Amino acid sequence: MKNPNIDFAILVLSCDKYSDLWKPFFYQFKRYWPDCPYKLYLGSNTKKYKNESVQTVFSGKDRDWSSSLLKILNKIQSRYIFLWLDDFFLISPVDKSKFT
């Protein structure tokens, strides 16, 4: 169970040119962590991922990885952010105790 005193979110960092990874990534994510209690964000340039459980955050035109990341991080209000890359797929259930 989520600690209500911790403002925590998960950011899956990606970009428009890797949008083909989003559907399989989030399929695996929901398969192995169906009850994830945290805010879930996807960082991209301009493309939106159409899923109610994922909020897309845009960085705008792609310049470089670090600039895009900073723009996205500045738009997320959570105090703690777990950064996840779009090509790191879950392959087994998440041990939720590691996130509390």
N, C-alpha and C positions, 0 to 999 in steps of 0.2 A: 504494500500500500504506500502511496505517495505521502511523504512528510509534508503536511500543509504549510510548514514554516519555510520550505525551500521553494524559491521561484526558479524553476528548471524547465528547459526546453531542449528539444533535439532538432538540430539543423542538418539536413542532408544537403551538402554543397554539390552543385552541378552547374551546368550551363546549357544553353539552347542546343548546341551541337551534340550533346549526349542525351537528349530527351528520349531516345529509344530505350534507354536504361530504366526510365522511371517506372513504367508499368511492371516489369519483372522485379525491380527493386522493392516496390511497395507491396507487391504480391507476397514476396518472401518475408518482408517485415511483418505484415499482418498475419501471416501463417505462423511465424515463430514468436511473435509478441502481440497477440490479438488484444490484450487488455492493457496496452501501454497507456499509462495515466498522464503522460506529459504532452505538452503542446508539441506538435510536429510540423516543422517547416521544411520547405524545399527552396533552396536558393538557385535562381536561374537568371538569365539576362532579360528576356522579354516574354518567353513562352510560359504559359500557365499550365500546371498539372490539374486536371479537373477531377478532384476527389474531395469530398466533404471533410475528411479527417486530416487533410494536409493543406496548410496555408502556404501559398507560393509567395516568396519575397523576391523582388526584382532588383538587380544591380544595374540594369541599363546596358548600354553598348559594351561589348567585351573588349577590355583593354589588356588587363593582365590578371592573374589569379588573385594576387593579394589585394589589389584595388577592388575587385569585385567582392571578395570576402568582407573587406572593411565596410563597404556600402551596405551589404546585407546585414552584417552584425549591428550596425547603427540603427537598423529598422526593427530589430527585435528587442522587446522591452524586458525580457527575462534577465534575471541577475546572473544565472548560470546557464551556459549553453554547452551541450555535448555536440561536438562537431563530428559529423559522419560523412564519408565520401560516397558518392553515388555508385561506385563499383565495388563496394564492400558489402556483399550480400550476406544476410543471415543464413546459416545452414543448420542451426539447431536452436531449441528454445532458449530464450534469454533468462538468465538468472536474475530475477528482479531485485534480489537482496543486494546486488552490487550497485544499484542505483538509489538506494535509500540513505 
